[in-house]
Amino acid sequence: MSDDINLNMALSATPTADMLSIARLVPPGSRVLDLGCGDGALLAHLISARGCSGYGVEISDANLQACVARGVNVLQLNLEEGLAMFGDSSFDVVLQIDTLQHLRNAEVMLRETARVGRTGIVAFPNFGHWPNRLAVLQGRMPVTKVLPYQWYDTPNIRVGTLRDFRALAEQNQLQVLDEFGLQDGRDIRFWPNARASRAVFRFRGKVQGQGNAGR
């Protein structure tokens, strides 16, 4: 009975304001791979509202069941094992939404995202957001809507900021096409590292011999 209740709750969930903002970055008709797709709400929205197609990748049995119930194509894979089953440029867009902070092989998955997709979109909690900084100054780890866990039970392996990701992208030969913060569904482009609870980056692999122009 409880499994049925949990499934019904998952199916009734809709993309958050932040997720809808991220969805607008995906061109209509794109072939999409959603890594760590959760209950499939975002991918289902992309399919129904933007005419996209593609697959989700998830490891949780409960989330797999929810994806199937939504009619979302989903593969049960452990992302720590990489994306060797997918060829180069198999997808127009590869999404990693609130996934990167849970992975031990974050650098590998970023490079794989750029290999498998023509573009990648990553979103993660921004530890540089001012309430987080204030909590640390007060000697405590932050607990917020985007970082809702206590320090001792968090599933996050790591935390980072917009500046951290920018440096990581450069280190891994990724070209950042766009970057901004999200706060309650609003794009934050002025001081996003301090003013936004979530960081968003759109990127691709650098063309050989091409610098990160304009950055």
Protein Blocks (a to p, Z undefined) as FASTA:
>chain_A
ZZmmmmmmmmmpccdfklmmmmmmpcghiacddehklnolmmmmmmmmnopacddddfbf
klmmmmmmnopacddddfknojmlpcehkbfbdcdehklmmpfklmmmmmmmmmmpmbdc
dddddfkbmklmmmmmnopacddfklmccfklccbfbdcdfklmmmmmmmnopacfbdcd
deehiacfehkllmpcbdcdddddddehiacehZZ
